[in-house]
Amino acid sequence: MKRFVGLALATLALAAGGTATAQAIPGNPVETVPMTAAPPPLATGGASVGVSLDLAFILDVAGAWYSDTPMEVGGHDPAKTGFNFQALEMSVQSNVDPYFRFVANLALALDGLEIEEAFGQTTSLPWGFQIRAGQMLTRMGRMNTMHPHAWSFVDQSLMIGKFLGADGSRGLGFELSWLAPLPWFVEFVASATDAAGDATARSFLGGGEWNVHGFQDFLYTVGLKQFFPFGREWSLAWGLSGQVGPNATGHGNLTSIYATDLYLRYKPLGSPGRTSLSLTVEGMYRVRQVPQDSLRDWGGYASLVWQFARRWELGGRYEYVSGLPDDPLDPQWTTGRHRGALEASFYPSHFSRLRLQGSCDVPRWQAAPIWGAVLNLELAVGAHGAHVF
């Protein structure tokens, strides 16, 4: 821990130069933060290389109350009545040279440090191609690519937690994307990542010792991302994605997940309060091969978020995920589960947010619903790269 703090402080000192662009919390604009003069370039084998890092820390903490033991599914969710340390995220981004960009997101919890993402990304490949390589969140659906500070609600979707995992779908591997030369935005994505590890335990190999014997032992993700602007005030993003890879129930058994997501946004021009209305809908269908059987379940959510003033936002979300009898992963999740949530957010500035969220979780295999109330505080300092639309 001392080594991590020392490294973070050293990185802060190194990065304290130039002009940094700070990413606003969703629903707020971007600001430019002036800093002191840049340090002299570093000498590397006779060549001079300038160093400029976008470095940010994002803290999420919450106080929560639940009427019964909560059944949260996300690794950063407020999971108990009382005070909850959700995450301290360190985000580091920098151009390495004219050809590569470095991106890392580190999550510091009370019990240790976790590398959520650390990858290199090309910046100058021809014909619309781009490559990422390293530890990364897969481009599976919409919410899976987002870190907690980009969420409108304080907890992860039930669908993501059940199908992809407590921290979403991620792994060490390689991704190729292609931006098609079409009149509207069309991007094709394909990746191969590890099918083993804790981040794949919900649907694929999961933890334990697994050896790679061939291409069939990886997790493959494909996606189609599209964006359609309708005039100057309406815009629509629509995606299709899928995953396939081995699971832990037996040699040759596969899991397949199919997903679609839609994001519709209305933002009137010239609004003095920067008002906007955003609708998000996402669904997944999963097929798991098990000995002498095939398990099929599905789930989804829909959320509506209204920023009605410069500093205020209201949102509602409804979720449903089906259940299965005799499911080896979730033996208690035998039937469907509903959950609804309402949230109100206040932004004192571009770099802080207060959220109050109430929820009602209805696991049908329990006698009574679980009511919850959460007050979340989020603080962001430093320079942060832009979020995906």
N, C-alpha and C positions, 0 to 999 in steps of 0.2 A: 504494500500500500504506500509506504514511504517513497519507493522508487517511482510509482505512478504519479504521486503528487509532485515529486521533483521534476519528472519529465514534463508534466503539464505546465508547471511554472516556467521551465526552460523554453517550452514551445511558445508560451505566451510572450515571453521576452523577445524571442526571435521574430514572432509575427507582428510585433507592435510597430509597424511601419507602413507607409503608403496610405492609400484610401481604401477603406473596406466597405463593402456593400452588405447591409444587414437585411435579412429576409424577415418580412413582417409575419406575424401570426396570421393564419387564414382570416380573410375578411378585412385586413388592414394593408395599407400601402407599404412600399419599400422606402427606406431612408438611406442616405449616405452619411457615414460617420467619419469625420476627419480625424486622423491620428497624427502622431509625430513623424518626423522625417524618417525615411527608410534607412536601414542599416547598410553598411557597405557590402558589396557582393562577396560571396564565399569563394575562395580559391580551391579548385578541384583539379589537381594534376596539370596545373599550368593554365587552365581555362577558368574564366570568371562566370559564375552562375548566380543570378539574383534570386533571392528567396522571398516569396510573398504568400502567406498562408491566410485562408479564411478559416478562422477558429471561433467556435461558439460553444457555450455551455447552456443547456436547457434543463431546468429543475422542475419536477412535478411532484407535489406532495398533496395529501388529501386527508380530510377527516370524514369518517363514514359511520352510518348506522344501518343495521339490517335487522329485520324482525325475526330472522332465523339464520342459521349458518349459511352464508352466501355460497353460490355455486359459480363463481366467476371462472372464466376459461382462459384469460389472458395473463401473460407473465407480468404485465405492468398494471393490472387492474387493482383497484382498492378491494382487497380480499378479506377484510375483517372489520368488525365494528371497532372504532377507535382511530388512531392515527396511522396513516399508511405512507411509506416512502415508495413512490411509484417508480421514479427513475431520475438519475442525473446523467444526461446524455452529453457526450463530448463529440462534436462534429468538426472534422478537419478536412479541408479541401484545398487543393492547389494545382496549378499547372506545373507539370514536371519539366516539360520542354515543349517545342512546337508540335509534338506528336502524341503525348500522353497527359492525362489528368489523373491525379491521385485523390481518392475519396475514402474516408474512414468515419465510422460512427461507433463509438464506444459507450457502453452502458455501465455506469458505476452504481451498484446496489450496496445495501448495507452488508451483504455477505461476500462481496468481491467484484471483480471487473469482468465484463463480458464483451467480446468483440462481435458486435452485430454485423458490421460490414467493414471490409477493407479490400478495395479493389482498384485496379488501374483501368482507365477508359481511354480509348483512342480519340483523337480530335481532328485528324486530317486524312482519313481514308477516302478514296475517291468513290464516285457513283452512289453516294448516300449510305455507305456501310459504316457500321460502328461496332467495336468489340469491347466487351468488358471481361476481365479475368480476375479471380480472387474470391473472397468470401462476400456473398451478396444476397439480398432478398430477390427471389425470383419474380418475374413479371407476370404473376398468376393473379388475375383479377385486378381490382382497383385498390382496395384497402390494404392488401398485403404489401404493397410497395411503400406504404406510408409509415413513418415513425409516430410515436404517440403524440408529439406536440402538433402534428398536422391533423389529428382527429377532431371532429366536432364534439364528440362525446368522450367521457372520461374512461370508458372501458371498451375493450375489443369486442367485435361482433361474435356472437355465438357460433356462427357458421365458420368463421376463420379459426376460432379456437378448436372446434371439433374436427374439422377436416384437415387443416394445415398445421395447427399447433399453437402452443401458448405464445410463441414469438413469431408466428407466421411461418411461411415456407422460405427457407434460405439454405445455403450450402456453399461449399467450395467448388468452383467450376469455371465454366466458360460460357459466354453469351454472344451471339451475333444478331445484330438488328439491321434492318434495311428500310430507309425512308424512300418510298416509291415516288417517282416523278409524275405525280397525278395532280389534277387541279385542286383536290382537297387533301388534307393530311392523312396519309396512310402509312403505317409502320408495321412491318413484320418482324417478329422476335422469335428466336429459338435458342434454348440453352440446355446444357448438360451439366448437372451438379451431382454431388454425392447423394446417394439414396439412404445412407446410414448416418447416424448421429441423432442427438436429442431433438433437433429441429424437424426431423422427419418421422417421429414416433407415432404420429396420429394416423398416418395412412401408408407409410412405406416401411423401410427396414428398421428405423429407429436406432436405439443404442445397442451396445454389444460389439463383439468382434465379428466384422464382416469383411471378407476378402473380395477384391474385384478380380473376376476371371474373364470378363469380356464386356462389350458394349451393353449387354443386357442388364448389367448390374448398376447402371446409372439412372438417375431421375431426369426425365426429359420434360421440358416445358416449352410450349409453343403459344404464340399469341398474335392477334391482329388488333391493332389500335387505330381508331379513326376519330377525326375531329371535324365537325361541320359548324361553321359560323352561319347563323341565320340573321342577316342584317347586321346592325351595329350593337344590338342589345341582347340578342339571344345566341347561345352557343350550346353545342351538344358534343359530348365525347361518348363513344360507344366501343366496347371491346369484347372480343371473344378470345378465350384462352383454354388450355387444357394441359394436364399432366399425366404421365404414365411412368410407372417404375415398379420394381419388385417390392413385395411386402414380406413380412416376417412369418407368415403362416405356413410356408412350405416352399420347396424348390420349384421355381417356375411360376409361382403365383404372382399375379400382377394387381396393382391398383390403378384405376383410371379416374380422373376428376375432370369434369367439364364445367366451364363457367362462362357467364356473360355479365357485363356490367354496363350501366348507363349513368351518365352525369349530365343533367340539364341545368343550365344557369341563365338567369335573367338579371341583367345589371343595367338599369336605365342610365342613359348618358346625362351628364349635367346634374345628377342628384347631389344636393348639398350635403346629405348625410351619408353618401357612398352606400346607398341601400342596394341589396341584392337578394335574390331568392334562388336557392339551389336544391335540386332534387337528385338523390342518389338511390339507385336500385341495383342490387347485386345478388346473384344466385349461383349455387353450385349443386352438381349432381355427381355422386360418387358410386363407383362399382368396385368391390373388393372380391377377388378370388380367394376362397378359403377351401380347405379340403372338402371335396364333394359338395360344394355349395358356392353361391355367389350372393354377397350382401350388397344391398342397394339402399342408399339413403340420400336425402337432399335437404337443402336449407337456403335461406335467403333473408335479406332485410331491405327495408325502404326507409329513407330518412328525408326530412324536409327541414332546411335551415333558412331562416329569414333574418338577415341583418337589416333592422329597421331604423337604425341610427348609426352615427359614426362610431360609437363605443358600445352599442348594445346588439345582442343577437339572441334569437329564440330558435329552438330546434325540437323536433320530435322524431322518434325512431320506433319502428315495429319490426320484430324478428320472429322467425319460426324455423326450427330445425326438427326434422323427423327423428324417430328412434326405432330401434330394432330389438326384438327379444333375442337373448343369448348372444349379444354382441361382445366379443372378447375384449374390445377396447373400453366399452362403456356398459358394463353389465347392468347398471341401474337405469340407464337411459333407454327404457323399453318402449316408450311412446313419445309423441310429439311434445315439444317445449316451446312456449310462447314467452316473449319478453317485450315490454314496452318501456320507453324512457322519454322524459321531457327534460330539456336543459335550458338554462338562461346564462349567458356569458356577458361579462363586463370587461372591457379593455381599458384600463387606466392609461395605457400608452401602447406603442407598437410592440413593446417587449415584455408585457405582462398581461395576464388574463386570470380572472376569477370566474369559476363555473360552479353553478348549483344544479345538481341533477337529481331527479327523483325517478325511481324505476319500480316496476312490478314484474317479477319473474314467476312464471307459472309452469313448473315442471309437472306434467300431468300424473307422474307416478308418485307424487307427494300429495298429502292431504290438503295442504294450504299453500297459497302463494307466498313468495318472499318479497317483502317490501324493502326498499332501500332509499337512502338519501345520502348524497356525497357532495362535499364542498371541496373543490380543487383549486390550488394555487399553482400557476405556471409562470416561471421567470426565465427570460432568455437574454444572454449577454454575448457580445462579440459579433462576428460577421458570419452569416449563414448563407449558403447557396440557395438558389431559387427552388421552390417546390414544383412538382409536376402539376399541371392544370387539373 
